[in-house]
């Protein structure tokens, strides 16, 4: 797939994504196929279905229905619509800004803060804070997620990159798609891991019994790879460094549960041990983030320390 916007589209403020259906994807529904191809670019399923409904997403130049089955060699083209009027509103919420220029802003998100407004979280989000901090965010990703290229969970702390214009958004999204963004996490897990390092290569999809949850499954799933290395072992716990090769929803949390080492404090995937070590949410921190700057081409990498509550949990284990 070539998801890179054309120069003509970029100059017009619109971004064309074009690719041909390759072997192994013939017979897929057009909506599911597009969602899979653009999975790392943070577009919602409802956005994609709306593109199909309005003809912004076409097959061989023609508008189609979402359930149309694709054939080998079919040409998919998408012209992103102009951003709608903004619905999220600015809030004077302090941000821990790690880096900022005219194209990109990198922040250290605290645990407990939601990235963008959604049902149940209409305000108090990173987006609300960003709208107060800077008025020049990318509009590619819709009215409720301006500038948002990727996400980390509410109860995960750490580094998040945001695009301040559409050209930056397209570049960062393409880097995520190509798995060239450096994303390293620190995690505290239940259990003493014997392997010093390893790779979890296991596809992730929605759970049949609860569509809000994700599991390792071969059905309607997406390729997911997480690399891990042991930092320190404690009595009944292990401190890990994890590196994402792909960036699926809840990927680290699901993968660690799958191999029998769930995250400490994870209210969803952490099991029923009740031993949270004072953590209010999972002990997961996005510690390192690196990417090629969209305008200068320079590789930039940032690191932020483990938050106090997670550091305290580690100190408790060290003193046992």
C-alpha positions as CSV (number, residue, x, y, z in Angstrom):
1,X,0.0,0.0,0.0
2,X,1.1,3.6,-0.7
3,X,-0.7,5.7,1.9
4,X,1.4,8.8,1.3
5,X,-0.5,11.9,0.3
6,X,0.3,13.3,-3.1
7,X,2.0,16.8,-3.3
8,X,-1.0,18.1,-5.3
9,X,-3.4,16.9,-2.6
10,X,-1.1,18.3,0.1
11,X,-1.0,21.8,-1.4
12,X,-4.8,21.7,-1.7
13,X,-5.2,20.8,2.0
14,X,-6.6,17.3,1.1
15,X,-4.8,14.0,1.4
16,X,-5.2,11.1,-1.1
17,X,-4.6,7.6,0.0
18,X,-4.3,5.1,-2.8
19,X,-3.4,1.5,-3.1
20,X,-4.3,-1.7,-5.0
21,X,-5.8,-4.8,-3.4
22,X,-3.0,-7.3,-3.1
23,X,-3.0,-11.1,-3.0
24,X,-4.6,-12.5,0.2
25,X,-7.0,-9.6,0.5
26,X,-9.4,-10.4,-2.3
27,X,-12.9,-11.1,-1.0
28,X,-12.6,-8.7,1.9
29,X,-15.3,-6.1,2.6
30,X,-14.2,-2.7,1.5
31,X,-14.9,-1.1,5.0
32,X,-12.9,-3.7,6.9
33,X,-10.1,-3.7,4.3
34,X,-9.7,0.1,4.6
35,X,-9.8,-0.1,8.4
36,X,-7.1,-2.7,8.3
37,X,-4.8,-0.8,5.9
38,X,-5.1,2.4,7.9
39,X,-5.1,0.8,11.3
40,X,-2.0,2.6,12.6
41,X,-3.3,6.0,11.6
42,X,-5.9,6.4,14.4
43,X,-8.9,6.8,12.0
44,X,-12.1,5.5,13.6
45,X,-14.3,2.9,12.0
46,X,-17.2,5.3,11.9
47,X,-15.0,7.8,10.0
48,X,-14.1,5.2,7.4
49,X,-17.7,4.2,7.0
50,X,-18.7,7.8,6.5
51,X,-16.1,8.2,3.8
52,X,-17.6,5.2,2.0
53,X,-21.1,6.5,2.4
54,X,-20.3,9.9,1.0
55,X,-18.0,8.6,-1.8
56,X,-14.8,10.0,-0.3
57,X,-13.5,6.5,-0.3
58,X,-13.9,4.9,-3.8
59,X,-13.1,1.6,-5.5
60,X,-11.8,1.9,-9.1
61,X,-13.0,5.5,-9.0
62,X,-16.6,4.6,-8.1
63,X,-18.6,5.0,-4.9
64,X,-19.6,1.7,-3.4
65,X,-21.4,0.3,-0.4
66,X,-19.4,-0.7,2.7
67,X,-20.2,-4.4,2.3
68,X,-18.9,-4.7,-1.3
69,X,-16.3,-7.5,-1.6
70,X,-13.0,-6.5,-3.2
71,X,-11.2,-8.2,-6.1
72,X,-7.5,-8.7,-6.7
73,X,-6.1,-5.5,-8.2
74,X,-9.0,-3.2,-7.2
75,X,-7.8,0.3,-6.7
76,X,-8.8,2.0,-3.4
77,X,-8.7,5.8,-3.3
78,X,-9.6,8.1,-0.4
79,X,-9.8,11.9,-0.4
80,X,-10.1,13.1,3.1
81,X,-12.9,15.7,3.5
82,X,-12.3,19.2,4.8
83,X,-12.3,19.2,8.7
84,X,-15.6,19.9,10.2
85,X,-16.1,22.9,12.6
86,X,-14.4,22.1,15.9
87,X,-16.7,20.7,18.6
88,X,-14.1,20.1,21.4
89,X,-13.4,23.3,23.3
90,X,-10.2,24.8,25.0
91,X,-9.6,24.2,28.7
92,X,-6.8,25.8,30.7
93,X,-5.3,22.5,31.8
94,X,-1.5,22.4,32.4
95,X,0.5,20.3,29.9
96,X,4.0,18.8,30.5
97,X,5.5,19.9,27.2
98,X,8.7,18.0,26.4
99,X,9.3,19.5,22.9
100,X,7.5,21.9,20.6
101,X,8.0,23.7,17.3
102,X,5.8,24.9,14.5
103,X,5.1,21.3,13.3
104,X,5.0,19.0,16.3
105,X,4.4,19.0,20.0
106,X,5.5,16.2,22.3
107,X,3.9,16.0,25.8
108,X,4.3,13.8,28.8
109,X,0.8,12.6,29.6
110,X,-0.1,11.9,33.2
111,X,-1.8,8.7,34.3
112,X,-5.6,9.2,34.4
113,X,-5.9,11.7,31.6
114,X,-7.9,10.7,28.5
115,X,-6.4,11.7,25.1
116,X,-9.5,12.9,23.3
117,X,-13.1,13.6,24.1
118,X,-15.5,10.6,23.8
119,X,-18.6,9.3,25.5
120,X,-18.1,9.5,29.2
121,X,-15.2,11.9,28.8
122,X,-16.4,15.1,27.1
123,X,-13.8,17.3,28.7
124,X,-10.6,17.4,30.7
125,X,-8.7,15.6,27.9
126,X,-5.4,16.1,26.2
127,X,-7.3,17.6,23.2
128,X,-9.0,20.2,25.5
129,X,-5.7,21.2,27.0
130,X,-4.0,21.4,23.5
131,X,-6.7,23.6,22.2
132,X,-5.9,26.1,24.9
133,X,-2.2,25.7,24.5
134,X,-2.0,26.0,20.7
135,X,-4.5,27.0,18.1
136,X,-2.8,25.4,15.0
137,X,-3.5,21.7,15.3
138,X,-3.9,19.4,12.3
139,X,-7.6,18.8,11.3
140,X,-7.0,15.5,9.5
141,X,-8.3,13.3,12.2
142,X,-11.7,14.9,12.8
143,X,-13.3,17.4,15.0
144,X,-12.9,15.6,18.3
145,X,-9.3,14.5,17.8
146,X,-7.4,17.5,16.2
147,X,-3.7,16.8,15.9
148,X,-4.0,13.3,17.4
149,X,-1.8,10.9,15.5
150,X,-1.6,8.1,18.0
151,X,-3.0,7.4,21.5
152,X,-2.0,5.9,24.8
153,X,-4.6,4.6,27.3
154,X,-6.1,6.8,30.0
155,X,-4.2,5.0,32.7
156,X,-0.9,4.8,30.8
157,X,1.5,7.7,31.4
158,X,4.2,9.0,29.1
159,X,5.1,10.4,25.7
160,X,2.6,11.4,23.1
161,X,3.3,13.2,19.8
162,X,0.8,15.6,18.3
163,X,0.7,17.2,14.8
164,X,0.3,20.9,14.5
165,X,-0.5,20.9,10.8
166,X,-1.7,18.5,8.2
167,X,1.7,17.9,6.5
168,X,3.2,16.9,9.9
169,X,0.2,14.7,10.6
170,X,0.6,12.9,7.2
171,X,4.3,12.3,7.8
172,X,3.9,11.0,11.4
173,X,1.0,8.8,10.4
174,X,3.1,7.3,7.6
175,X,5.9,6.6,10.0
176,X,3.5,4.8,12.4
177,X,2.2,2.8,9.4
178,X,5.8,1.8,8.5
179,X,6.6,0.9,12.1
180,X,9.6,3.3,12.0
181,X,8.6,5.3,15.2
182,X,10.6,4.3,18.3
183,X,8.2,3.5,21.2
184,X,9.7,2.1,24.3
185,X,7.7,1.5,27.5
186,X,8.5,0.5,31.1
187,X,6.1,-1.9,32.8
188,X,5.8,-3.6,36.1
189,X,4.2,-7.1,35.8
190,X,3.0,-9.8,38.1
191,X,5.2,-12.9,38.1
192,X,9.0,-13.5,37.9
193,X,9.9,-13.8,34.2
194,X,12.7,-16.3,33.6
195,X,13.6,-15.2,30.0
196,X,15.9,-12.2,29.9
197,X,14.4,-11.0,26.6
198,X,12.0,-12.2,23.9
199,X,9.3,-11.3,21.4
200,X,5.5,-11.7,21.5
201,X,4.2,-12.2,18.0
202,X,0.4,-12.8,18.4
203,X,-2.5,-11.2,16.6
204,X,-5.0,-9.1,18.5
205,X,-8.7,-8.6,17.9
206,X,-11.9,-7.8,19.8
207,X,-13.2,-10.3,22.3
208,X,-16.5,-11.9,21.2
209,X,-18.0,-11.8,24.7
210,X,-17.2,-8.0,25.1
211,X,-16.4,-5.8,22.2
212,X,-14.7,-3.3,24.4
213,X,-12.0,-5.9,25.3
214,X,-9.2,-7.2,23.2
215,X,-7.7,-10.7,23.1
216,X,-5.1,-12.7,21.2
217,X,-7.1,-14.4,18.5
218,X,-6.8,-15.6,14.9
219,X,-10.3,-14.3,14.0
220,X,-10.8,-10.8,12.6
221,X,-7.5,-9.8,14.2
222,X,-4.5,-7.7,13.3
223,X,-0.8,-8.5,13.3
224,X,0.8,-7.4,16.7
225,X,4.4,-7.7,17.8
226,X,5.9,-6.6,21.2
227,X,9.5,-7.0,22.2
228,X,10.5,-7.3,25.9
229,X,13.6,-7.3,28.0
230,X,13.9,-7.8,31.8
231,X,15.2,-4.8,33.7
232,X,14.9,-6.2,37.2
233,X,13.4,-9.1,39.0
234,X,11.7,-8.9,42.4
235,X,9.8,-11.4,44.7
236,X,6.7,-12.2,42.6
237,X,7.2,-9.2,40.2
238,X,9.3,-8.2,37.2
239,X,10.2,-4.8,35.8
240,X,10.4,-4.8,32.0
241,X,11.3,-2.6,29.1
242,X,8.9,-3.2,26.1
243,X,9.3,-2.0,22.6
244,X,6.4,-1.8,20.2
245,X,6.8,-2.9,16.6
246,X,3.1,-2.5,16.0
247,X,0.7,-0.3,17.9
248,X,-2.7,-2.1,18.4
249,X,-5.2,-1.0,20.9
250,X,-4.3,-2.3,24.4
251,X,-1.4,-4.2,22.7
252,X,1.0,-4.4,25.7
253,X,-1.7,-5.1,28.2
254,X,-3.2,-7.9,26.1
255,X,0.2,-9.4,25.2
256,X,1.4,-9.5,28.8
257,X,-1.7,-11.1,30.0
258,X,-1.5,-13.6,27.1
259,X,2.0,-14.8,28.2
260,X,1.0,-14.9,31.9
261,X,2.6,-11.7,33.2
262,X,-0.3,-9.1,33.4
263,X,0.5,-5.5,34.3
264,X,0.3,-4.5,38.0
265,X,-2.7,-2.4,38.6
266,X,-4.4,-3.1,35.3
267,X,-8.2,-3.0,36.1
268,X,-9.1,-4.8,32.9
269,X,-6.4,-7.3,32.0
270,X,-4.5,-7.6,35.4
271,X,-6.4,-10.4,36.9
272,X,-7.9,-10.5,40.4
273,X,-4.9,-10.5,42.6
274,X,-5.8,-7.1,44.1
275,X,-2.1,-6.3,44.7
276,X,-1.8,-2.9,43.0
277,X,1.2,-1.7,45.1
278,X,-0.6,1.7,45.3
279,X,-1.0,2.0,41.5
280,X,-4.3,3.6,40.4
281,X,-4.3,2.1,36.9
282,X,-1.8,-0.1,35.1
283,X,2.0,0.2,35.8
284,X,2.8,1.2,32.2
285,X,4.8,4.2,31.1
286,X,5.6,5.4,27.6
287,X,9.2,6.2,28.4
288,X,10.9,6.8,25.0
289,X,9.5,8.2,21.7
290,X,11.5,8.8,18.6
291,X,10.5,9.9,15.0
292,X,11.9,11.6,12.0
293,X,10.9,15.3,12.0
294,X,8.3,15.9,9.3
295,X,9.9,19.0,8.0
296,X,13.7,18.8,8.7
297,X,14.1,15.0,8.2
298,X,16.2,14.9,11.5
299,X,15.6,12.0,13.8
300,X,14.4,13.2,17.2
301,X,14.1,11.1,20.3
302,X,12.8,12.0,23.8
303,X,12.7,10.2,27.1
304,X,10.8,11.0,30.3
305,X,11.3,9.5,33.8
306,X,8.9,7.0,35.4
307,X,6.1,8.8,37.3
308,X,6.2,9.0,41.1
309,X,3.5,6.4,41.8
310,X,5.1,3.8,39.7
311,X,8.6,4.6,41.1
312,X,7.1,4.3,44.6
313,X,5.8,0.8,43.7
314,X,9.2,-0.2,42.5
315,X,10.8,1.1,45.7
316,X,8.4,-0.9,47.8
317,X,9.6,-4.1,46.0
318,X,13.2,-3.2,46.4
319,X,12.9,-2.8,50.2
320,X,11.1,-6.1,50.7
